[in-house]
């Protein structure tokens, strides 16, 4: 069974999102494949944006605005 961050108190969710951002960023730094590295950096930015949105008072994950970073092979025309 999976874990849901939404079950955590707000402060713990922010902390978990920041930790996910940090871990994903560190993983990206170790990658050699530029496309995969970009995808991990985008994930890190998304985790960071989620934490920032929560800190700004937006607790509804449906309306969290995550910055879009175009990634080759990952857009609507990728298929």
Secondary structure, 3 states (H helix, E strand, C coil): CCCCHHHCCHHHHHHHHHHHHHHHHHHHHHCCCHHHHHHHHHHHHHHHHHHHHHHCCCCCHHHCCCCCCCCCCCCCCCC
